[in-house]
Amino acid sequence: QVQLVESGGGLVQPGGSLRLSCAASGSIFSIYRMGWYRQAPGKQRELVAVITTPGFTNYADSVKGRFTISRDNAKNTVYLQMNSLKPEDTAVYYCNAVLGLDSGLDNKATYWGQGTQVTVSS
């Protein structure tokens, strides 16, 4: 089955940087979109950034200009470069992917990683 594995989280001071990685493995025919969500304690899970198959990107307003999403489709991997980190960026970050299981356009599914903790604190 398909698995998403995140890495790169940790503790960083305000103004610092982190780079998250998410690698998808398993029986994957195609990638429709991959991205990142985050959830802080007591808050709803929110979209951070998404990149689609044609390469279009979308960012939450709160991270525009600071975060950059990129991908390597050959490796089924998506990255999130996070710069100028703020305490309000503290959350569990989850990798998300919509993947095609075969050539049928309707045969696709959404997958989630286990999450990686990002803590921004002095």
N, C-alpha and C positions, 0 to 999 in steps of 0.2 A: 504494500500500500504506500501511498504518498506520505512523505514526512517533510516538515519544515523545521530546520534547526537554526536558531539565532545564536549569535555570539557578538562580543564586543562591548557589552554593557559594563558598568562599573561606577566608581565614585570619581567625580571631577569637581574642581573648583569653578565658581562662576567665571565666565569668560573663557573657559577651557573648551576643549574639543574631544569628541569621541566619534568613532566610526563603527557602525553596526553592520553586520553581515547576516544574510539569511540564505541558506542553501536548500533547495528543494531536491528531493530524491524519490525514486520510485518509477512507476510506469507512467510517464508523462509524454503525451503526444504533442501538445502545444501549450504556450503560455499566452493567456489573454491579458492578464494584468498582475502585477505584484506591487506590494506596498507595505506601509507601516502604519499601525495604529498605536495609541497609548492610552493607559488608564491609570489615573492617580487615585489614591484612597478616597472613597466617598464620591467619586465622580464617574460620569458616563465614559465609556470607551469612545475615543474620538479619532478621526482620520488625521494623520500627520502628513503623509505624502504617498502618492501612487504614480506608477509609470505603466503605460499601456503598451501593447505589442507594437503599434506604430511609433512609440517613443514619446508620446505626449505625457506631460507631467502635470500634477495638480498638488498644491500645497495648502495646508491650513494657513490662514492669515497670520497666526501667531508665530509661524516659523519661516515665513517667506524672507529671503535674503540671508538667512542663517543656516538653513538645512539644504542639502542637495541629495536627491535620490538618483541612483544610477543602476544599471543592470549589466549582466553578462549572460545573455541567453544561452550561450554554448555551455555554460556551467550551471544554468538554472539558478542563478544567484542574483540577489538584489542587495544594494548597499544603501546606507543612509549616513552621509557625512554631516555631523552636527557641530557647528561652530558657534562661538559666542553664547555658550550655554548659560541659561538662567535658572534660578531655583525653581521657578514654575514649570520647567521642563522635566522635573523629577516625576517619574512614573515607571510603570512596567510597559515596555515596548514590545508589541506583538507583530510578527511578520504575518502577512496575509497574501494569499495567492488564489487567483481563479485560473484553473488549469483545464485544458481539454484532454479527455481520456482517450479519444480516438478521432477519426476524421469527421465525425458528425458534429455539426455546430451546436446542437442541443445537448450533447453529451459532455458537460463540463461541471465542475464542482469547485466549491470554495474550501480552502484549507487554512488552518491557523497553526502557528508555532506555539511553543510553551511560554514564551515571553522571556525577556531579559531586563533586569533592573537597571535603570539609569538614575543616579542620585547626584544632584548638583548642590553642593554645600561647601562653605568655607570652614 
